[in-house]
Amino acid sequence: MIKLTLLIKNYILEKLKISFFFIKMLFSSLSTGPRLFLLIVFCLILGASTTIFVGKVQDFVALISANKNKNKMSLEKEPIILLSERQIKDEAIEIGAVVSGNITRKFRVSATVEADSSRLVRVAAKVHGVVAQLRKRLGALVEQNEVIAVIDSREIADAKSEYLAAKVSFDLQANLFDRERGLFEKKITAETLYLKAKAVFTEAKLRLDLARQKLSSLDVQEDEISKLDKQPLGRLREKEILAPISGKVLDRLVNIGQPVTNDTQLYVIADLSEVEVYLSVPIEELSSLQKGQSVELMSPDGTKYQGKIEIVHSVLTPETRMGKVIAYFKTPTYSLSPGTLLTAEIETARSATSLVIPRAAVQIINNQPSVFVRVDEGFVLRSVELGEKDERFVEVRRGLVLDERIATLNTAALKHAYLAERVQNAQ
């Protein structure tokens, strides 16, 4: 820098000498008046030129100094944290690539699980009698058309007996009618006897149909009716109660030996393969929700369930000033029970696509968010500029490029190694 200043000084003096030589020769050829005017003009021009020139020289010197400092800083690299593949594995340091993605905005609300009203049934006795058997306990799983209870009923015994008598009479009259018809066709018997046999047969058939219809109204299944003639007499009083759907027993409302009527409820069964979840949403968030929006439900054991919003109520609950939102969740294993209180997370917005990295990859070093970039020998620290973040990822606005490999997990070990390296270099 000193040599440069001396060169500029010598250059200025040389140019001034040449300028004074030409001015001296010019003065010798002019009179006194023009000489004085020319001298004044020359001094003004020289002063202005010198000021401009000195300013340019100062700017030039400052630029050279700045570039020198910049080059010096660029040569000062962060220390490389030397780690082999074996050491990286031993420290459980995971490496991942910088990817493009979205940052999501979410909020959490309380949630209450309820059975889907369209998948819940109340099983009634449908006959008068006494509870003889209850084959399912509270919380038990049942299959459709499985026997879950037995009612000892005189009403059902009378209906079955009536049916069996009507069936015997029908079979007899059917045989007699076939015999009379054959004789009438052969001109052996009179038409009056044939018509009489036909009337009795039709009456027997009508009684059988009425008896069958009565059993059906008492919820006796067709396959059971067809086997009544083979059923032991001691079981004629039994009315088997079948599960109308597959599901889980939510409530058992009677005990063995308890008298029941046709409208007495025995069980409450629900198909819990899909449940309703009631969400209590703050009023300021209601406007951001709509039908079909995704909801994530979290159980205490860490299990997560994905569902969709089905109903958004605009009327607030007076006690809590919360909006009621209903979402549906599929649970094939019946793992969600009605009445359970859980936490739900609702996604309301997503940012534009940008570079994102896991939040665990970021460490604060020298009051700057930084990451450890993978190099051949190990890792090197690099400061980054961060943007929006969610629970898992953070946006990177500056400092990394797509597909660049960085440490994404257990980066605290790299931070300790980096600080130790800096202390060692400082000494």
C-alpha positions in Angstrom: 0.0 0.0 0.0 2.9 2.4 0.8 4.6 1.6 -2.5 1.4 2.4 -4.4 1.1 5.8 -2.6 4.7 6.7 -3.5 4.1 5.8 -7.2 1.0 8.0 -7.3 2.9 10.9 -5.7 5.8 10.7 -8.2 3.3 10.5 -11.0 1.5 13.7 -9.9 4.8 15.6 -9.4 6.0 14.6 -12.9 2.8 15.8 -14.5 3.0 19.1 -12.6 6.5 19.7 -13.9 5.5 19.2 -17.5 2.4 21.5 -17.0 4.5 24.3 -15.5 7.0 24.1 -18.4 4.3 24.6 -21.0 2.7 27.4 -19.0 6.1 29.2 -18.6 6.6 29.1 -22.4 3.1 30.4 -22.9 3.5 33.3 -20.4 6.6 34.5 -22.2 4.6 35.1 -25.4 1.8 37.0 -23.7 1.4 40.5 -22.3 0.9 41.3 -18.6 -3.0 41.4 -18.6 -3.6 38.1 -20.4 -0.9 36.5 -18.3 -2.7 37.3 -15.0 -6.0 36.0 -16.4 -4.5 32.8 -17.6 -2.8 32.3 -14.2 -6.0 32.6 -12.4 -7.8 30.2 -14.7 -5.0 27.7 -14.4 -5.0 27.8 -10.6 -8.8 27.2 -10.5 -8.5 24.3 -12.9 -5.6 22.8 -11.0 -7.4 23.0 -7.7 -10.5 21.3 -9.0 -8.6 18.6 -10.8 -6.5 17.9 -7.8 -9.5 17.5 -5.5 -11.2 15.1 -7.9 -8.1 13.2 -8.5 -7.4 12.8 -4.8 -10.9 11.6 -4.2 -10.6 9.0 -6.9 -7.3 7.8 -5.4 -8.8 7.5 -2.0 -11.8 5.4 -3.4 -9.3 3.2 -5.2 -7.2 2.7 -2.2 -10.3 1.9 -0.1 -11.5 -0.6 -2.7 -8.2 -2.4 -2.8 -8.1 -2.6 1.0 -11.7 -4.0 1.1 -10.9 -6.6 -1.5 -7.8 -7.6 0.4 -9.7 -8.1 3.6 -12.4 -10.0 1.8 -9.8 -12.3 0.2 -8.3 -12.8 3.6 -11.6 -13.7 5.1 -12.5 -16.1 2.3 -9.3 -18.0 2.9 -10.3 -18.5 6.6 -12.3 -21.8 6.3 -14.3 -23.4 9.1 -12.4 -26.3 10.6 -13.4 -29.7 9.2 -14.7 -32.2 11.8 -12.9 -35.3 10.8 -15.1 -38.4 11.1 -14.9 -41.8 9.4 -18.0 -43.8 8.3 -17.5 -46.0 11.4 -17.4 -43.0 13.8 -20.5 -41.5 12.2 -22.3 -44.8 12.7 -21.1 -45.1 16.3 -22.4 -41.6 17.1 -25.8 -42.5 15.4 -25.5 -39.4 13.2 -28.0 -39.6 10.4 -27.3 -37.9 7.0 -30.0 -36.7 4.6 -30.4 -34.5 1.6 -31.9 -31.0 1.4 -35.3 -31.4 -0.2 -38.0 -29.2 -1.5 -41.3 -29.2 0.4 -43.9 -27.2 2.2 -44.2 -25.8 5.7 -47.6 -26.5 7.2 -49.5 -24.5 9.8 -51.4 -26.6 12.4 -53.2 -26.1 15.6 -54.3 -28.5 18.3 -57.8 -29.0 19.8 -59.5 -31.3 22.3 -61.4 -34.2 20.8 -64.0 -36.6 22.0 -64.6 -40.0 20.3 -68.2 -41.1 19.8 -69.8 -44.0 18.0 -71.2 -43.2 14.5 -74.9 -42.9 15.0 -75.5 -44.6 11.6 -73.5 -47.7 12.8 -75.1 -48.1 16.3 -78.0 -50.4 17.1 -80.0 -51.2 20.2 -81.0 -54.9 20.3 -84.5 -55.5 21.7 -86.1 -58.7 23.0 -89.1 -58.4 20.6 -91.1 -61.0 22.7 -92.5 -61.2 26.2 -90.5 -63.6 28.5 -87.6 -64.0 30.8 -83.8 -63.7 30.0 -82.4 -67.2 30.0 -78.9 -66.6 28.6 -76.6 -63.6 27.9 -73.7 -64.8 25.8 -71.8 -61.6 25.4 -70.1 -59.4 28.0 -69.6 -55.7 27.9 -66.9 -54.8 25.4 -67.0 -58.1 23.6 -66.8 -58.3 19.8 -69.7 -59.9 17.9 -70.3 -61.0 14.4 -73.5 -60.4 12.4 -76.2 -63.0 13.0 -74.3 -64.5 16.0 -76.5 -65.6 18.9 -76.0 -63.1 21.8 -78.9 -63.9 24.1 -81.8 -66.4 24.6 -85.3 -65.5 25.9 -87.5 -68.0 27.6 -90.9 -67.0 26.2 -94.4 -68.5 26.3 -95.4 -66.2 23.5 -92.8 -67.7 21.2 -93.7 -71.2 22.3 -97.4 -70.6 21.4 -96.4 -69.2 18.0 -94.1 -72.1 17.2 -96.8 -74.6 18.3 -99.3 -72.9 16.1 -97.0 -73.1 13.2 -96.2 -76.8 13.7 -100.0 -77.6 14.0 -100.7 -75.6 10.8 -97.9 -77.3 9.0 -99.1 -80.8 9.9 -102.7 -79.9 8.9 -101.4 -78.4 5.6 -99.3 -81.5 4.8 -102.4 -83.7 5.4 -104.7 -81.6 3.4 -102.2 -81.4 0.6 -102.1 -85.2 0.3 -105.9 -85.4 0.4 -106.3 -82.7 -2.2 -103.8 -84.4 -4.5 -105.8 -87.7 -4.1 -109.2 -86.1 -4.8 -107.8 -84.3 -7.8 -106.4 -87.5 -9.2 -109.7 -89.3 -8.8 -111.7 -86.3 -10.2 -109.5 -86.2 -13.3 -110.1 -90.0 -13.8 -113.9 -89.4 -13.5 -114.0 -91.7 -10.4 -115.3 -89.1 -7.9 -117.8 -86.3 -8.0 -116.8 -82.7 -8.6 -118.4 -81.7 -5.2 -115.9 -83.8 -3.3 -113.0 -82.4 -5.3 -114.1 -78.8 -4.6 -114.5 -79.5 -0.9 -111.0 -81.0 -0.7 -109.6 -78.0 -2.5 -111.3 -75.5 -0.1 -110.0 -77.4 2.9 -106.5 -77.4 1.4 -106.6 -73.7 0.7 -107.7 -73.0 4.2 -104.8 -75.1 5.6 -102.4 -73.3 3.4 -103.6 -69.9 4.6 -103.3 -70.9 8.3 -99.7 -72.1 7.6 -98.8 -68.8 5.9 -100.3 -66.8 8.8 -98.4 -68.9 11.4 -95.2 -68.4 9.4 -95.9 -64.6 9.3 -96.4 -64.5 13.0 -93.1 -66.1 13.7 -91.4 -63.7 11.3 -93.0 -60.8 13.2 -91.4 -62.2 16.4 -88.0 -62.1 14.6 -87.7 -65.8 14.1 -85.4 -66.3 11.1 -86.5 -68.3 8.0 -83.8 -71.0 8.4 -85.0 -71.6 12.0 -88.6 -71.8 10.9 -87.8 -74.4 8.3 -86.1 -76.6 11.1 -88.9 -76.3 13.7 -90.3 -79.7 13.0 -86.9 -81.2 14.0 -86.4 -79.0 17.1 -86.7 -80.7 20.5 -90.0 -79.8 22.3 -88.0 -78.4 25.2 -86.5 -75.7 23.0 -89.8 -74.4 21.7 -89.9 -71.8 24.4 -86.4 -70.4 23.4 -86.1 -67.2 21.4 -82.6 -66.7 20.1 -81.5 -63.1 19.8 -79.1 -62.5 16.9 -76.6 -59.6 16.5 -77.9 -57.4 13.6 -74.4 -56.1 12.8 -70.8 -56.9 13.5 -69.3 -54.7 16.1 -68.5 -54.2 19.8 -70.9 -54.5 22.8 -71.0 -51.0 24.3 -73.7 -51.7 26.9 -75.5 -54.7 28.4 -78.8 -53.5 29.8 -80.4 -56.6 31.4 -79.5 -59.5 33.6 -80.2 -63.2 33.5 -83.7 -64.0 34.9 -85.0 -60.5 34.3 -88.5 -60.3 32.8 -88.6 -58.5 29.4 -91.2 -57.2 27.0 -91.1 -56.9 23.3 -89.5 -53.4 23.5 -87.0 -54.1 26.2 -83.4 -53.3 25.1 -80.8 -56.0 25.8 -77.6 -54.7 24.2 -76.1 -51.7 22.6 -73.8 -52.7 19.7 -71.7 -50.3 17.6 -69.6 -50.9 14.5 -66.4 -49.0 15.5 -64.6 -49.5 12.2 -65.5 -45.8 11.7 -66.1 -43.4 14.5 -67.2 -39.8 14.9 -64.9 -37.4 16.7 -66.2 -34.1 18.1 -63.6 -31.3 18.0 -63.8 -28.2 20.1 -62.4 -25.5 17.8 -61.8 -21.8 18.9 -64.0 -19.3 17.2 -61.0 -17.6 15.5 -60.1 -20.8 13.7 -63.6 -21.8 12.5 -63.4 -19.8 9.3 -60.2 -21.7 8.2 -62.0 -25.1 8.3 -64.0 -26.7 5.6 -65.5 -30.1 4.8 -62.9 -32.7 3.6 -60.0 -31.1 5.5 -57.5 -33.4 7.0 -57.3 -34.1 10.8 -54.8 -36.1 12.7 -55.8 -37.7 16.0 -53.2 -38.6 18.6 -53.7 -41.2 21.3 -51.8 -41.3 24.6 -49.6 -44.2 23.4 -48.5 -42.2 20.4 -50.7 -43.9 17.8 -51.9 -41.5 15.1 -55.1 -41.7 13.1 -56.0 -39.8 9.9 -59.5 -38.5 9.3 -61.6 -35.9 7.4 -63.8 -33.1 8.6 -67.4 -33.8 7.7 -69.4 -31.1 9.5 -68.5 -27.6 10.7 -71.1 -26.1 13.0 -71.5 -22.3 12.9 -73.3 -22.2 16.2 -71.0 -21.9 19.3 -71.4 -23.9 22.5 -72.6 -21.3 25.1 -70.6 -22.7 27.9 -67.2 -22.8 26.2 -67.7 -20.4 23.3 -66.2 -23.1 21.0 -67.3 -24.2 17.6 -68.3 -27.9 17.2 -66.6 -29.7 14.3 -67.3 -33.4 13.5 -64.7 -35.5 11.8 -64.7 -39.2 10.8 -61.9 -41.7 11.4 -61.6 -45.2 10.1 -60.4 -47.7 12.8 -60.5 -51.3 11.4 -59.1 -52.7 14.7 -61.8 -51.0 16.9 -58.9 -49.2 18.7 -60.9 -46.0 19.4 -63.6 -46.4 22.1 -66.5 -44.0 22.5 -66.1 -41.4 25.3 -62.3 -41.3 25.0 -60.8 -37.8 25.3 -57.8 -37.2 22.9 -56.0 -34.4 21.1 -56.5 -33.6 17.5 -54.2 -31.6 15.1 -55.7 -29.7 12.2 -53.8 -28.5 9.2 -55.0 -25.0 8.0 -52.4 -23.8 5.5 -49.3 -24.7 3.6 -46.4 -22.4 2.4 -45.1 -22.2 -1.1 -42.6 -25.0 -2.1 -39.1 -24.2 -0.9 -36.0 -25.9 0.5 -36.7 -27.6 3.8 -34.6 -29.5 6.3 -35.4 -31.3 9.6 -35.5 -29.1 12.6 -33.1 -31.5 14.4 -30.5 -30.6 11.8 -30.2 -27.0 13.0 -27.8 -25.9 15.8 -27.3 -22.4 17.1 -23.6 -21.6 17.0 -22.2 -18.1 17.5 -25.8 -16.8 17.7 -26.3 -18.1 14.1 -28.5 -21.0 12.9 -26.1 -23.5 11.4 -26.0 -26.9 9.9 -23.2 -29.5 9.4 -22.6 -30.2 5.7 -21.2 -33.6 4.7 -17.8 -33.5 3.0 -15.3 -36.3 2.1 -13.4 -36.1 5.4 -16.3 -35.5 7.7 -18.5 -32.4 8.3 -18.0 -28.6 8.0 -20.2 -26.0 9.7 -22.2 -23.6 7.5 -24.5 -20.7 8.6 -27.9 -20.6 7.1 -30.9 -18.2 6.9 -34.1 -19.8 8.1 -37.7 -19.0 7.3 -41.0 -20.6 8.5 -41.1 -23.7 10.5 -43.5 -26.4 11.7 -43.2 -29.3 14.1 -40.8 -31.3 11.8 -39.3 -29.1 9.2 -37.9 -25.6 8.8 -37.5 -23.5 5.6 -34.0 -22.6 4.4 -33.9 -19.3 2.5 -30.1 -19.1 2.1 -27.0 -21.2 2.7 -27.9 -24.6 1.2 -28.8 -26.0 -2.3 -31.1 -28.8 -3.3 -29.9 -32.3 -2.7 -26.9 -31.1 -0.6 -26.2 -33.7 2.1 -26.2 -32.6 5.8 -26.4 -34.2 9.2 -30.1 -34.5 10.2 -30.0 -36.2 13.6 -27.8 -36.3 16.7 -26.0 -33.1 15.5 -25.3 -32.1 19.1 -22.2 -34.4 19.0 -21.0 -32.5 16.0 -21.5 -29.2 17.7 -19.4 -30.3 20.7 -16.7 -31.5 18.3 -16.7 -28.2 16.4 -16.4 -26.0 19.6 -13.6 -28.2 20.8 -11.8 -27.8 17.5 -12.2 -24.0 17.6 -10.7 -23.8 21.2 -7.8 -25.9 20.1 -7.1 -23.7 17.0 -7.3 -20.6 19.2 -4.6 -21.9 21.4 
